[in-house]
Amino acid sequence: LPWFTPGMCAGASGFVSGDLSQLNQLFDMDGGIQGKQWKVALTAKAPALAKAIGAITLEGSDYVKKVTISEAGGDHTDIQFSDIHSGATALNVEDGAAFAQ
């Protein structure tokens, strides 16, 4: 993957953890809030990365509910999350035990 750089590992970590300083190294960010809904658009800074990933858009309220990855060639991938739970009731006993290992 010619567009993959060591700095992208930190950026990917920032994406998952919400660390905006790491994301800011790889992407220009623009977004807004309307009521309880928010939307953030990430546009790749590095030309090599921009050739592969044109933009990433995140939408949500309490949680990320939709991720859209727009490729420079025109294709896009939409990922929608639903029925999101958190806290002690988020996992059943079997799933919780699997994560504890």
C-alpha positions in Angstrom: 0.0 0.0 0.0 2.0 3.0 -1.2 -0.2 5.5 0.6 0.3 3.7 4.0 2.8 5.4 6.2 4.0 4.7 9.8 2.2 7.9 10.9 -1.1 6.3 9.8 -0.9 3.9 12.7 -1.1 6.8 15.1 -3.9 8.4 13.0 -5.9 5.1 13.0 -5.4 5.0 16.8 -6.7 8.6 17.0 -9.7 7.6 14.9 -10.7 4.9 17.3 -9.9 6.7 20.5 -11.2 10.1 19.4 -7.7 11.7 19.9 -8.1 14.8 17.6 -4.5 15.7 17.8 -3.5 12.5 16.1 -6.2 12.8 13.5 -5.2 16.4 12.8 -1.8 15.1 11.7 -3.4 13.2 8.8 -6.6 15.0 8.1 -8.1 18.5 7.8 -11.3 18.5 9.9 -14.5 20.3 9.5 -17.8 19.7 11.3 -20.7 21.0 13.2 -23.4 20.3 15.7 -27.2 20.7 15.2 -29.2 19.9 18.3 -27.9 16.6 19.6 -26.6 15.5 16.2 -23.0 16.1 15.1 -21.1 15.6 11.9 -17.3 15.7 11.2 -15.7 15.5 7.8 -12.0 14.4 7.6 -10.1 15.2 4.4 -6.7 13.6 3.9 -3.8 16.1 4.0 -1.1 13.9 2.3 -1.5 13.6 -1.5 -0.7 9.9 -1.4 -3.4 9.2 1.2 -5.9 11.5 -0.6 -5.5 9.4 -3.8 -6.9 6.4 -1.8 -9.2 8.0 0.7 -10.8 11.2 -0.5 -12.7 11.9 2.7 -14.2 10.2 5.8 -17.4 11.5 7.3 -18.6 10.6 10.9 -22.1 11.3 12.1 -23.7 10.6 15.4 -25.1 11.9 18.7 -24.1 10.0 21.9 -22.2 7.6 19.7 -20.9 7.3 16.2 -23.9 6.2 14.2 -22.6 6.4 10.6 -19.2 6.4 8.9 -18.9 7.1 5.2 -15.5 6.5 3.5 -15.4 8.3 0.1 -12.6 7.1 -2.2 -10.9 9.4 -4.6 -12.2 7.2 -7.5 -15.8 7.9 -6.6 -16.7 4.7 -4.7 -17.9 5.0 -1.2 -18.6 2.8 1.8 -21.3 3.5 4.3 -21.1 1.8 7.8 -24.2 2.3 10.0 -24.3 1.3 13.6 -27.6 0.6 15.3 -28.9 -0.8 18.6 -25.9 0.5 20.4 -25.6 -0.3 24.1 -23.0 0.7 26.7 -22.4 0.1 30.4 -22.8 -3.1 32.4 -25.8 -4.3 30.3 -24.0 -3.9 27.0 -22.7 -7.5 27.0 -24.3 -10.7 28.0 -22.4 -13.0 30.4 -20.8 -15.1 27.7 -19.6 -12.1 25.7 -18.3 -10.4 28.8 -16.3 -13.6 29.8 -14.8 -13.7 26.3 -13.5 -10.1 26.6 -12.1 -10.8 30.0 -9.7 -13.4 28.7 
